[in-house]
Amino acid sequence: MSGFTGGEKLNLTGWTHAYSGKVRDLYVPTGESLESTPRVLVVASDRVSAFDHVLEPGIPGKGELLTTLSLWWFDQLGVPNHLREGDIPAEVQGKAMLVANLDMFPVECVVRGYLSGSGWLEYQESQSVCGIALPAGLQDGDKLPEPIYTPAWKAPFGEHDENITFERTVELVGLEDATALRDLSLQIFNKATELAAAKGIILADTKFEFGRDRETGVITLADEVLTSDSSRYWDAAAYAAGTTPAEKMTSFDKQIVRNWLSANWDKTGTPPVLPADIVERTADRYRELITRMLG
């Protein structure tokens, strides 16, 4: 398993650093391995990524904000999740979760209620997303007739995730599991959409990750869930009032970062350093989402 070599490696009593992804660092009990340990400590860093690159600088307080939101959503959804009881080291309190070590599926379970991002790009080419035909004449930011399940293959670190069809998911994990992943994803998305709407927020799209519990065999919701990094959240009032995509999509996520990079980087070589105002505005949006969702 290869990961982000620039991840933090904290000195946590009783825990050993095992792996770093673009945003999260994994620790295992000292003396155990990531492959065999039943429990893993997941620490959310302040790193921010976009277009498969880790950017500089990070977003201050981001790790704690993402963890707070994930924990809140896990509590709301009523489906099996990877959280486990246990002590969190004081050094990472507030930005770490103790979780079961699952056998993860190699699929990102993306659900879209609105057309945006890579879905919008694909639609312009084929009038479909991940093999799902959509009505003609849709524009960036339009609401879809109903939420659609558009999975992606989880590429190794440093490579691009690839949008795939449901049929390709069946080839990867089998029909029974592929169907269960799709149905669970749509179920969770629909519930989350209702909860967000009650707060005046649109959940435009999100991605879920699932694994199989090694003890029970149950398909289990894992990783982060419905955070500002894994989802597109828009302000419902701004959406209703807007007349163009730019006016409608007032985001509570890292879209500010994506937009700035798209305007200032050709996506080759090392990405530029984020300006201070982009970092500050992104942090403000993350905090506002927490405030609105959690009340």
C-alpha positions as YAML, in Angstrom:
chain: A
units: angstrom
residues:
- id: 1
  name: MET
  ca: [0.00, 0.00, 0.00]
- id: 2
  name: SER
  ca: [1.46, 3.35, -1.02]
- id: 3
  name: GLY
  ca: [0.33, 6.69, 0.35]
- id: 4
  name: PHE
  ca: [1.11, 10.36, 0.73]
- id: 5
  name: THR
  ca: [4.71, 10.56, 1.93]
- id: 6
  name: GLY
  ca: [4.22, 14.05, 3.34]
- id: 7
  name: GLY
  ca: [1.71, 12.97, 5.97]
- id: 8
  name: GLU
  ca: [2.22, 13.85, 9.61]
- id: 9
  name: LYS
  ca: [3.77, 11.16, 11.78]
- id: 10
  name: LEU
  ca: [2.79, 12.06, 15.33]
- id: 11
  name: ASN
  ca: [4.35, 10.46, 18.38]
- id: 12
  name: LEU
  ca: [1.22, 8.99, 20.00]
- id: 13
  name: THR
  ca: [1.70, 6.75, 23.01]
- id: 14
  name: GLY
  ca: [0.55, 3.24, 22.19]
- id: 15
  name: TRP
  ca: [0.08, 3.98, 18.50]
- id: 16
  name: THR
  ca: [2.34, 3.72, 15.43]
- id: 17
  name: HIS
  ca: [1.90, 5.60, 12.16]
- id: 18
  name: ALA
  ca: [0.95, 3.14, 9.41]
- id: 19
  name: TYR
  ca: [-0.28, 5.09, 6.40]
- id: 20
  name: SER
  ca: [-1.07, 8.57, 5.10]
- id: 21
  name: GLY
  ca: [-3.67, 9.39, 2.49]
- id: 22
  name: LYS
  ca: [-4.14, 12.81, 0.94]
- id: 23
  name: VAL
  ca: [-5.99, 14.09, 4.02]
- id: 24
  name: ARG
  ca: [-6.00, 11.37, 6.69]
- id: 25
  name: ASP
  ca: [-3.27, 9.59, 8.65]
- id: 26
  name: LEU
  ca: [-3.77, 6.06, 9.98]
- id: 27
  name: TYR
  ca: [-2.27, 4.68, 13.20]
- id: 28
  name: VAL
  ca: [-2.31, 1.13, 14.51]
- id: 29
  name: PRO
  ca: [-1.69, -0.15, 18.05]
- id: 30
  name: THR
  ca: [2.06, -0.40, 18.56]
- id: 31
  name: GLY
  ca: [3.26, -3.87, 17.64]
- id: 32
  name: GLU
  ca: [0.38, -4.54, 15.24]
- id: 33
  name: SER
  ca: [0.12, -4.18, 11.46]
- id: 34
  name: LEU
  ca: [-2.42, -2.35, 9.33]
- id: 35
  name: GLU
  ca: [-3.29, -5.60, 7.59]
- id: 36
  name: SER
  ca: [-4.19, -7.55, 10.73]
- id: 37
  name: THR
  ca: [-5.18, -5.11, 13.48]
- id: 38
  name: PRO
  ca: [-8.91, -5.03, 14.35]
- id: 39
  name: ARG
  ca: [-8.86, -1.30, 15.24]
- id: 40
  name: VAL
  ca: [-7.38, 1.74, 13.52]
- id: 41
  name: LEU
  ca: [-7.01, 5.35, 14.67]
- id: 42
  name: VAL
  ca: [-7.93, 7.72, 11.82]
- id: 43
  name: VAL
  ca: [-6.59, 11.26, 12.24]
- id: 44
  name: ALA
  ca: [-7.97, 13.99, 9.94]
- id: 45
  name: SER
  ca: [-5.27, 16.52, 9.08]
- id: 46
  name: ASP
  ca: [-5.64, 20.11, 7.93]
- id: 47
  name: ARG
  ca: [-4.31, 19.14, 4.48]
- id: 48
  name: VAL
  ca: [-6.50, 20.00, 1.52]
- id: 49
  name: SER
  ca: [-6.48, 18.23, -1.83]
- id: 50
  name: ALA
  ca: [-7.93, 18.97, -5.24]
- id: 51
  name: PHE
  ca: [-7.47, 17.39, -8.65]
- id: 52
  name: ASP
  ca: [-5.54, 14.51, -7.00]
- id: 53
  name: HIS
  ca: [-2.89, 16.82, -5.51]
- id: 54
  name: VAL
  ca: [-2.22, 17.77, -1.90]
- id: 55
  name: LEU
  ca: [-2.01, 21.55, -1.72]
- id: 56
  name: GLU
  ca: [-0.13, 24.07, 0.35]
- id: 57
  name: PRO
  ca: [-0.94, 25.47, 2.80]
- id: 58
  name: GLY
  ca: [-3.57, 23.49, 4.67]
- id: 59
  name: ILE
  ca: [-6.87, 24.87, 5.94]
- id: 60
  name: PRO
  ca: [-6.54, 25.75, 9.66]
- id: 61
  name: GLY
  ca: [-8.87, 23.67, 11.84]
- id: 62
  name: LYS
  ca: [-10.07, 21.58, 8.89]
- id: 63
  name: GLY
  ca: [-9.30, 18.20, 10.47]
- id: 64
  name: GLU
  ca: [-11.45, 18.95, 13.50]
- id: 65
  name: LEU
  ca: [-14.28, 20.36, 11.38]
- id: 66
  name: LEU
  ca: [-14.37, 17.29, 9.11]
- id: 67
  name: THR
  ca: [-14.32, 14.92, 12.07]
- id: 68
  name: THR
  ca: [-17.08, 16.83, 13.87]
- id: 69
  name: LEU
  ca: [-19.31, 16.70, 10.80]
- id: 70
  name: SER
  ca: [-18.62, 13.01, 10.12]
- id: 71
  name: LEU
  ca: [-19.43, 12.04, 13.70]
- id: 72
  name: TRP
  ca: [-22.67, 14.02, 13.56]
- id: 73
  name: TRP
  ca: [-23.74, 12.35, 10.32]
- id: 74
  name: PHE
  ca: [-22.83, 8.85, 11.50]
- id: 75
  name: ASP
  ca: [-25.16, 9.48, 14.44]
- id: 76
  name: GLN
  ca: [-28.02, 10.60, 12.16]
- id: 77
  name: LEU
  ca: [-28.02, 7.96, 9.46]
- id: 78
  name: GLY
  ca: [-28.99, 4.74, 11.24]
- id: 79
  name: VAL
  ca: [-26.81, 2.40, 9.16]
- id: 80
  name: PRO
  ca: [-23.87, 0.23, 10.30]
- id: 81
  name: ASN
  ca: [-20.70, 2.32, 10.47]
- id: 82
  name: HIS
  ca: [-17.07, 1.78, 11.35]
- id: 83
  name: LEU
  ca: [-16.95, 3.81, 14.59]
- id: 84
  name: ARG
  ca: [-15.80, 1.90, 17.68]
- id: 85
  name: GLU
  ca: [-15.62, 2.77, 21.38]
- id: 86
  name: GLY
  ca: [-12.22, 3.48, 22.89]
- id: 87
  name: ASP
  ca: [-9.82, 6.13, 24.12]
- id: 88
  name: ILE
  ca: [-8.53, 8.77, 21.71]
- id: 89
  name: PRO
  ca: [-5.03, 10.13, 22.48]
- id: 90
  name: ALA
  ca: [-5.18, 13.64, 23.93]
- id: 91
  name: GLU
  ca: [-2.94, 15.03, 21.18]
- id: 92
  name: VAL
  ca: [-5.56, 14.28, 18.50]
- id: 93
  name: GLN
  ca: [-8.78, 14.74, 20.46]
- id: 94
  name: GLY
  ca: [-11.45, 16.28, 18.26]
- id: 95
  name: LYS
  ca: [-9.86, 15.29, 14.96]
- id: 96
  name: ALA
  ca: [-9.55, 11.51, 15.29]
- id: 97
  name: MET
  ca: [-11.89, 8.52, 15.16]
- id: 98
  name: LEU
  ca: [-11.32, 5.00, 16.46]
- id: 99
  name: VAL
  ca: [-12.69, 2.67, 13.81]
- id: 100
  name: ALA
  ca: [-12.95, -0.98, 12.84]
- id: 101
  name: ASN
  ca: [-10.43, -2.20, 10.30]
- id: 102
  name: LEU
  ca: [-12.67, -3.20, 7.39]
- id: 103
  name: ASP
  ca: [-12.06, -4.97, 4.11]
- id: 104
  name: MET
  ca: [-12.73, -1.97, 1.89]
- id: 105
  name: PHE
  ca: [-14.49, -2.14, -1.46]
- id: 106
  name: PRO
  ca: [-12.46, -0.66, -4.37]
- id: 107
  name: VAL
  ca: [-15.38, 1.60, -5.30]
- id: 108
  name: GLU
  ca: [-16.29, 5.16, -4.42]
- id: 109
  name: CYS
  ca: [-20.07, 5.22, -4.20]
- id: 110
  name: VAL
  ca: [-21.02, 8.58, -5.69]
- id: 111
  name: VAL
  ca: [-24.60, 9.83, -5.65]
- id: 112
  name: ARG
  ca: [-25.66, 12.96, -7.53]
- id: 113
  name: GLY
  ca: [-28.86, 14.88, -7.01]
- id: 114
  name: TYR
  ca: [-27.68, 17.79, -9.18]
- id: 115
  name: LEU
  ca: [-25.51, 18.00, -12.27]
- id: 116
  name: SER
  ca: [-22.10, 19.49, -11.53]
- id: 117
  name: GLY
  ca: [-18.38, 18.77, -11.43]
- id: 118
  name: SER
  ca: [-17.15, 15.76, -13.40]
- id: 119
  name: GLY
  ca: [-20.77, 14.76, -14.00]
- id: 120
  name: TRP
  ca: [-21.41, 18.01, -15.84]
- id: 121
  name: LEU
  ca: [-18.26, 17.54, -17.95]
- id: 122
  name: GLU
  ca: [-19.29, 14.00, -18.88]
- id: 123
  name: TYR
  ca: [-22.87, 15.07, -19.65]
- id: 124
  name: GLN
  ca: [-21.65, 17.68, -22.13]
- id: 125
  name: GLU
  ca: [-19.85, 14.96, -24.07]
- id: 126
  name: SER
  ca: [-22.41, 12.14, -23.95]
- id: 127
  name: GLN
  ca: [-25.68, 13.42, -22.38]
- id: 128
  name: SER
  ca: [-25.07, 10.72, -19.76]
- id: 129
  name: VAL
  ca: [-23.13, 10.16, -16.53]
- id: 130
  name: CYS
  ca: [-21.52, 6.78, -15.84]
- id: 131
  name: GLY
  ca: [-23.71, 5.16, -18.47]
- id: 132
  name: ILE
  ca: [-26.95, 6.70, -17.15]
- id: 133
  name: ALA
  ca: [-28.77, 8.64, -19.88]
- id: 134
  name: LEU
  ca: [-30.08, 12.04, -18.79]
- id: 135
  name: PRO
  ca: [-32.59, 14.45, -20.35]
- id: 136
  name: ALA
  ca: [-31.37, 16.85, -23.02]
- id: 137
  name: GLY
  ca: [-30.90, 20.53, -22.28]
- id: 138
  name: LEU
  ca: [-29.61, 20.33, -18.71]
- id: 139
  name: GLN
  ca: [-27.25, 23.05, -17.50]
- id: 140
  name: ASP
  ca: [-24.47, 23.11, -14.91]
- id: 141
  name: GLY
  ca: [-26.11, 23.04, -11.48]
- id: 142
  name: ASP
  ca: [-29.50, 21.74, -12.61]
- id: 143
  name: LYS
  ca: [-31.43, 19.39, -10.36]
- id: 144
  name: LEU
  ca: [-31.72, 15.88, -11.78]
- id: 145
  name: PRO
  ca: [-35.13, 14.19, -12.17]
- id: 146
  name: GLU
  ca: [-34.04, 11.83, -9.37]
- id: 147
  name: PRO
  ca: [-30.72, 11.07, -7.65]
- id: 148
  name: ILE
  ca: [-28.41, 8.85, -9.67]
- id: 149
  name: TYR
  ca: [-25.72, 6.42, -8.53]
- id: 150
  name: THR
  ca: [-22.48, 7.06, -10.43]
- id: 151
  name: PRO
  ca: [-19.66, 4.97, -8.95]
- id: 152
  name: ALA
  ca: [-15.95, 5.49, -9.42]
- id: 153
  name: TRP
  ca: [-13.05, 3.09, -9.26]
- id: 154
  name: LYS
  ca: [-10.64, 4.01, -6.46]
- id: 155
  name: ALA
  ca: [-7.30, 4.45, -8.18]
- id: 156
  name: PRO
  ca: [-3.98, 3.95, -6.36]
- id: 157
  name: PHE
  ca: [-2.59, 7.06, -4.69]
- id: 158
  name: GLY
  ca: [-1.36, 9.59, -7.24]
- id: 159
  name: GLU
  ca: [-3.58, 8.30, -10.04]
- id: 160
  name: HIS
  ca: [-6.98, 9.62, -11.09]
- id: 161
  name: ASP
  ca: [-10.16, 7.94, -9.88]
- id: 162
  name: GLU
  ca: [-12.18, 6.72, -12.84]
- id: 163
  name: ASN
  ca: [-15.94, 7.07, -13.25]
- id: 164
  name: ILE
  ca: [-17.38, 3.66, -14.04]
- id: 165
  name: THR
  ca: [-20.74, 2.09, -14.85]
- id: 166
  name: PHE
  ca: [-22.78, -0.05, -12.50]
- id: 167
  name: GLU
  ca: [-21.97, -2.99, -14.77]
- id: 168
  name: ARG
  ca: [-18.26, -2.40, -14.20]
- id: 169
  name: THR
  ca: [-18.91, -2.37, -10.45]
- id: 170
  name: VAL
  ca: [-20.53, -5.80, -10.79]
- id: 171
  name: GLU
  ca: [-17.36, -7.03, -12.48]
- id: 172
  name: LEU
  ca: [-15.26, -5.66, -9.61]
- id: 173
  name: VAL
  ca: [-17.26, -6.85, -6.58]
- id: 174
  name: GLY
  ca: [-20.04, -9.13, -7.82]
- id: 175
  name: LEU
  ca: [-23.74, -8.49, -8.41]
- id: 176
  name: GLU
  ca: [-24.94, -8.92, -4.82]
- id: 177
  name: ASP
  ca: [-22.43, -6.52, -3.30]
- id: 178
  name: ALA
  ca: [-22.69, -4.04, -6.19]
- id: 179
  name: THR
  ca: [-26.46, -3.91, -5.75]
- id: 180
  name: ALA
  ca: [-26.15, -3.52, -1.97]
- id: 181
  name: LEU
  ca: [-23.63, -0.66, -2.35]
- id: 182
  name: ARG
  ca: [-25.88, 1.15, -4.81]
- id: 183
  name: ASP
  ca: [-29.03, 0.73, -2.73]
- id: 184
  name: LEU
  ca: [-27.34, 1.75, 0.52]
- id: 185
  name: SER
  ca: [-25.79, 4.80, -1.12]
- id: 186
  name: LEU
  ca: [-29.11, 6.02, -2.50]
- id: 187
  name: GLN
  ca: [-30.85, 5.34, 0.83]
- id: 188
  name: ILE
  ca: [-28.28, 7.34, 2.79]
- id: 189
  name: PHE
  ca: [-28.23, 10.16, 0.23]
- id: 190
  name: ASN
  ca: [-32.01, 10.54, 0.33]
- id: 191
  name: LYS
  ca: [-32.05, 10.73, 4.13]
- id: 192
  name: ALA
  ca: [-29.13, 13.19, 4.19]
- id: 193
  name: THR
  ca: [-30.83, 15.32, 1.53]
- id: 194
  name: GLU
  ca: [-33.91, 15.69, 3.74]
- id: 195
  name: LEU
  ca: [-31.86, 16.57, 6.83]
- id: 196
  name: ALA
  ca: [-29.80, 19.15, 4.92]
- id: 197
  name: ALA
  ca: [-32.91, 20.68, 3.32]
- id: 198
  name: ALA
  ca: [-34.36, 21.28, 6.76]
- id: 199
  name: LYS
  ca: [-31.30, 23.47, 7.44]
- id: 200
  name: GLY
  ca: [-31.67, 25.44, 4.20]
- id: 201
  name: ILE
  ca: [-28.86, 23.53, 2.51]
- id: 202
  name: ILE
  ca: [-28.81, 21.56, -0.74]
- id: 203
  name: LEU
  ca: [-26.77, 18.36, -0.83]
- id: 204
  name: ALA
  ca: [-25.84, 18.37, -4.51]
- id: 205
  name: ASP
  ca: [-23.69, 15.25, -4.53]
- id: 206
  name: THR
  ca: [-21.49, 13.16, -2.29]
- id: 207
  name: LYS
  ca: [-19.35, 10.05, -2.22]
- id: 208
  name: PHE
  ca: [-19.49, 7.19, 0.25]
- id: 209
  name: GLU
  ca: [-17.00, 4.45, 1.00]
- id: 210
  name: PHE
  ca: [-17.93, 1.05, 2.38]
- id: 211
  name: GLY
  ca: [-16.11, -1.97, 3.70]
- id: 212
  name: ARG
  ca: [-17.03, -5.41, 4.96]
- id: 213
  name: ASP
  ca: [-16.83, -5.97, 8.71]
- id: 214
  name: ARG
  ca: [-14.30, -8.73, 9.25]
- id: 215
  name: GLU
  ca: [-16.21, -10.12, 12.24]
- id: 216
  name: THR
  ca: [-19.82, -9.96, 11.03]
- id: 217
  name: GLY
  ca: [-19.53, -9.75, 7.24]
- id: 218
  name: VAL
  ca: [-21.88, -6.75, 7.23]
- id: 219
  name: ILE
  ca: [-21.35, -4.02, 4.63]
- id: 220
  name: THR
  ca: [-20.36, -0.99, 6.72]
- id: 221
  name: LEU
  ca: [-20.20, 2.75, 6.07]
- id: 222
  name: ALA
  ca: [-16.61, 3.94, 6.50]
- id: 223
  name: ASP
  ca: [-14.11, 6.77, 6.07]
- id: 224
  name: GLU
  ca: [-15.51, 10.30, 6.25]
- id: 225
  name: VAL
  ca: [-19.18, 10.81, 5.52]
- id: 226
  name: LEU
  ca: [-21.02, 13.81, 4.07]
- id: 227
  name: THR
  ca: [-18.21, 16.25, 4.84]
- id: 228
  name: SER
  ca: [-17.24, 19.42, 3.02]
- id: 229
  name: ASP
  ca: [-14.45, 17.42, 1.34]
- id: 230
  name: SER
  ca: [-16.57, 14.51, 0.12]
- id: 231
  name: SER
  ca: [-19.70, 16.46, -0.83]
- id: 232
  name: ARG
  ca: [-21.03, 19.51, -2.62]
- id: 233
  name: TYR
  ca: [-23.25, 21.62, -0.39]
- id: 234
  name: TRP
  ca: [-25.06, 24.70, -1.69]
- id: 235
  name: ASP
  ca: [-27.07, 27.42, -0.02]
- id: 236
  name: ALA
  ca: [-30.74, 26.75, -0.85]
- id: 237
  name: ALA
  ca: [-31.78, 30.41, -0.74]
- id: 238
  name: ALA
  ca: [-28.99, 31.47, -3.11]
- id: 239
  name: TYR
  ca: [-29.87, 28.60, -5.45]
- id: 240
  name: ALA
  ca: [-33.53, 29.63, -5.58]
- id: 241
  name: ALA
  ca: [-32.62, 33.27, -6.24]
- id: 242
  name: GLY
  ca: [-29.82, 32.69, -8.75]
- id: 243
  name: THR
  ca: [-30.29, 32.91, -12.50]
- id: 244
  name: THR
  ca: [-26.90, 31.54, -13.60]
- id: 245
  name: PRO
  ca: [-24.83, 28.57, -12.33]
- id: 246
  name: ALA
  ca: [-22.31, 30.94, -10.74]
- id: 247
  name: GLU
  ca: [-25.08, 32.72, -8.81]
- id: 248
  name: LYS
  ca: [-26.87, 29.55, -7.79]
- id: 249
  name: MET
  ca: [-23.98, 27.50, -6.46]
- id: 250
  name: THR
  ca: [-22.93, 29.25, -3.25]
- id: 251
  name: SER
  ca: [-20.85, 26.39, -1.85]
- id: 252
  name: PHE
  ca: [-20.03, 25.23, 1.68]
- id: 253
  name: ASP
  ca: [-17.14, 23.07, 0.56]
- id: 254
  name: LYS
  ca: [-13.76, 23.31, -1.19]
- id: 255
  name: GLN
  ca: [-15.21, 24.56, -4.47]
- id: 256
  name: ILE
  ca: [-13.46, 27.88, -3.79]
- id: 257
  name: VAL
  ca: [-10.15, 26.01, -3.94]
- id: 258
  name: ARG
  ca: [-11.12, 24.12, -7.11]
- id: 259
  name: ASN
  ca: [-12.22, 27.33, -8.83]
- id: 260
  name: TRP
  ca: [-9.03, 29.18, -7.95]
- id: 261
  name: LEU
  ca: [-6.84, 26.30, -9.13]
- id: 262
  name: SER
  ca: [-8.77, 26.00, -12.40]
- id: 263
  name: ALA
  ca: [-8.16, 29.69, -13.08]
- id: 264
  name: ASN
  ca: [-4.49, 29.72, -12.05]
- id: 265
  name: TRP
  ca: [-3.04, 26.28, -12.89]
- id: 266
  name: ASP
  ca: [-2.99, 24.12, -16.02]
- id: 267
  name: LYS
  ca: [-3.02, 20.91, -13.91]
- id: 268
  name: THR
  ca: [0.53, 19.98, -14.88]
- id: 269
  name: GLY
  ca: [3.48, 19.93, -12.54]
- id: 270
  name: THR
  ca: [3.32, 21.14, -8.96]
- id: 271
  name: PRO
  ca: [0.20, 23.15, -8.07]
- id: 272
  name: PRO
  ca: [0.70, 26.75, -6.93]
- id: 273
  name: VAL
  ca: [0.52, 27.77, -3.28]
- id: 274
  name: LEU
  ca: [-2.97, 28.81, -2.25]
- id: 275
  name: PRO
  ca: [-3.34, 32.54, -1.46]
- id: 276
  name: ALA
  ca: [-4.18, 33.50, 2.11]
- id: 277
  name: ASP
  ca: [-7.62, 34.83, 1.16]
- id: 278
  name: ILE
  ca: [-8.58, 31.53, -0.55]
- id: 279
  name: VAL
  ca: [-7.51, 29.61, 2.55]
- id: 280
  name: GLU
  ca: [-9.47, 31.96, 4.83]
- id: 281
  name: ARG
  ca: [-12.63, 31.92, 2.70]
- id: 282
  name: THR
  ca: [-12.56, 28.11, 2.48]
- id: 283
  name: ALA
  ca: [-12.17, 27.80, 6.26]
- id: 284
  name: ASP
  ca: [-15.09, 30.20, 6.72]
- id: 285
  name: ARG
  ca: [-17.32, 28.07, 4.46]
- id: 286
  name: TYR
  ca: [-16.39, 24.90, 6.33]
- id: 287
  name: ARG
  ca: [-17.24, 26.55, 9.65]
- id: 288
  name: GLU
  ca: [-20.52, 27.97, 8.34]
- id: 289
  name: LEU
  ca: [-21.65, 24.53, 7.22]
- id: 290
  name: ILE
  ca: [-20.93, 23.10, 10.67]
- id: 291
  name: THR
  ca: [-22.84, 25.95, 12.31]
- id: 292
  name: ARG
  ca: [-25.86, 25.55, 10.07]
- id: 293
  name: MET
  ca: [-26.02, 21.77, 10.13]
- id: 294
  name: LEU
  ca: [-25.39, 21.25, 13.83]
- id: 295
  name: GLY
  ca: [-27.26, 24.34, 14.96]
...
